[in-house]
Amino acid sequence: MFVRLFTAPIPVEQDSHTDHRPRGLVVVAARVSDKVGRKPVYTLGAVFGLVQFFEYKKQRTEAVAGQVMHTFLSPELARALTILRGLPDAVSAERLRDEGFEAEYAAVLVCTTFETLGVLVFRRIAPFPLVVELAGGIIVVMWRKLGPWLQQIRAEQSQPSWAEWFEWLAQQCAQHKDEDLPAYTRHARWKPDGR
């Protein structure tokens, strides 16, 4: 019966210009529904839909992870982080302006980058554990350096929500980054698969 179910021809009307014969899973579903009725086929369709949905979510997560990694490999972000790394913690708006356009530009670039990342984490588009492992320390350090500058910019611009997601992300990273030992200690005994 099983062999007949999947090998028996399905009658299909053919147009002389186009071949509209069903293919793949459509053929299997049609044959199953002819033999066992519609309800099992609906169940099979629902299961197939769920599998596709979870596969889509996995692919989306992997794509976002790739984009997050790409963000941190950006030469422009690396340059901005290098400029800001040399500044003292809790830098004031005046001091940052005195450093010149490059320093202020670097601060805005870092803020907007981590602002975007904060929204993606909050909406569960970017996986938080990956963000913490990739950049948790950098995010916390940049907030420590730029927090007072941001507070002053918010007051000057009458915009209390400016870089709000950067601040939120820094708080989350600080809270969860402190829970772990550094990767070089935590995974000192790690071995690649197959070795």
N, C-alpha and C positions, 0 to 999 in steps of 0.2 A: 504494500500500500504506500509506504513512504517513498519508494522510488517512483511509483506511478504518479504520486502527488506532484513531484517536482520535475517530472520528465514529460508528462502528457501535454500535448499542444493545447493552447488556449485559442479558441476561435476569435479572430479580430478582423474587423472590416478594414480593408486597406484602400487608401486613396491612391490613385495612380501617380500622383506627384510627390507624395511624402510617405515615409514609413513611420506610422504612429504606433508601432507595436510596443507594448509596455516592456520595460527592462528591469533587471535587478530585483530589488525588494518589492516593487509593484507586482511583478509576476508571481513571486512567492506569496504575497498577501492575497492576490486574486485566487490562486490555487487553494490556499488554506481556507479562504472564506467559502469557496465553492464546496469544499469537502466537509467543513465543520460548522458552518454558519457564521453570522456576522459578529456575535458577541466576542468570541475569542480574538477575532481580527481587531476589533476596537481595543481590546485589552492589549494586544500586541502593539498596536499603534500608540497607545498611551505609554507603554513601557519604552518603546523606541523614541518617542518624543522626550521622555524624561532623560534617557541616556544622552540624547542630542543636546538637551539643555545643560546638563552637567559638563559635557564635553566643551560646549561653548564657553561656560564659566571658566573652565580650566584654561582654555586658549586665551580668553580675555585677561586672566590673571597673569599668564606667562607673557603676554604682549605688554601689559603695564609694567611688569618687572623689567622687561627689556628696555622700555622707555625710561624707567627710573634709573637703571644702570647707565643708559646713554646720557642722561642729564648729568650724572656725576663724572662722566668722562669728557665733558665739554671743556675745551681749552679756555673758554671765556669764564666759566665758573671757577676753574682752577686758578686763573689769574686773579679773579675777584677775591677768592679765599686767601691767596698769597698776600695781596695788598692789605686785607683786613687783619690777617694773623699778626702782623707787626704792630697793630694798634693796642693800646691798653684796654683792659676790661672796662665796661661802663663808660665808653667814650661819649663825650657830649656832642651835641650838634655843632657847637662852635669849633671844637677840635677837629671834627670830621670835615667841616667846611674849610678849615685852615689847611688841611692836608691836600685840598684841591679837588678838582672835578673827578679825577680817577678814583679817589677814595669814596666820594659820595656815590658815584656811579656803581662802584663795587658793592656798596652797602645796599643800594636799591636792587641790584641784580640778585644778591643773596636773599634779600627779603622776598622778592617776587618768586624766586625759585622755590624757597621753602614754604611760602604761602600756598602756592599751587600744590605742592606735595602734601601739605597739611589737609587741604580740602580732599585730595584723593584718598588719604588715609582715613579721614573721618567718614567719608562715604563708602568706605571699604572697597574701593577700587584698587588702591595700592595696598599690598599686604604690610601691616605695621611691623611684624617681625623682620621682614626684609629691609624696610626703611631703617629700623633701629640698628640692624647689623651693618648696613652699608654706610650710614651717615649719622647715626644717633649722636656720637661724640661731637662731630663737626657742627651739627645743628645746635646742640647745647652750648658749645663754645661760642658760636656766632651770636646766639641770643644773649649770652653773657656780655659780649662786647657791644652789641648793638641795641640792647633793650632800652637803656636810657635815651639814646638818640631817637629810637622809635617813639617813645613816650612824648618826647619834645616835638617831634614831627606831627604826631596826632593832635597835640594841643595847638600848634601853629596852624594846622590845616583844618581844625575843628572836625576831625575825622577819626573818631575813637576806634573805628573798625579797621583802620589801615594796618595791614600785616597781622591781623588778629589770628589767622590760622598758623602763621609762623610762630607766634607766641604759644598758641595751644600745642602745636607739635613739639616745640622745645620743652614745654612742661611734661608732655607725655614721655618724650625720650629721656628726660632727666629722671623721671620716676622709674622707668623700666630699665634704663641703662645701668643704673646703680645696683640693680638686683643681680647682675651677672659679673663674673670674672671676665677679663679680656679674652678674646678668642684664642690667643696664643697660649694661654694657661688652660682655659676650659677645654680646648680640643688638642692638647699636646700629644695625646696618644692616637690621634686620628690616622687612619690609613686609607688610601684610595681603594676602591672596589677591586677585588681580584688580586690583591697583594698580601 
